[in-house]
């Protein structure tokens, strides 16, 4: 098992990686256009690195197809 693929990212890390605001991410989650976070209990949520990487790769693929 590749443990680096199981690492979780916080809100702050996801906003820094994507350059999207928290509000934009929340809206895109509702629209099913962004990966949902895992509920870690209480007010704690986190995204799997793999999910964010896949989302970015999908955007790059769509962007390249439009060229």
N, C-alpha and C positions, 0 to 999 in steps of 0.2 A: 504494500500500500504506500502510495506517495503522500506523505504527511503534508507537504507544501500545498497540495491541492485541497486540503481540508482547512487551511487557514481561513479565519473569518476577518472581514473588514468592518470597521465601524462607519457610522454616518460620515464623520469627518474625513476618513480615508476615501470613502466612495465619492464624496463631493470633490475632493482634491484630484482624484484619478480622472473623473469624468468632466470636471469643470462645470458641473451642473449644480444648481442650488438645491437645497433640501426640499424646498417647495416644488420645484420642477420634477425632482425624482419621485416625490409622493404622487404628483399628478400622473406621471408616466406609469407608475405602478398600478394606479387605478385603471388606466387605459390599457393595461397589459402590454406596455411598450418598454418595460424595464423589469429586471428580475426582482421578485419579492424577497425581502430579507427573511432570515430564520428568526423565529421568536425564541429568545433565550431566557425568557421569564422576566417578570416585572416590566420595566421600561426598556429592557436591553434587547437590541436586535443586531443582527450581523449578516453580512453577505458572504457567501463562499467566493473565494478568489476565482475559482473555475467559472462561476456564473457570470461574474463581471467580465472576465476575459472573453467568454463566449459572446456576450452582448457586444463588446467592442469589436470582435472579429466579424460579427454579423453586420455591424455598421460599415466596416471597411469593405466587406464584400459588396454590399449594396452600393456603396459609393463608387467602387471600381466598375460595377456593371453600368452605371450611369455615364461613364466616360466614353 
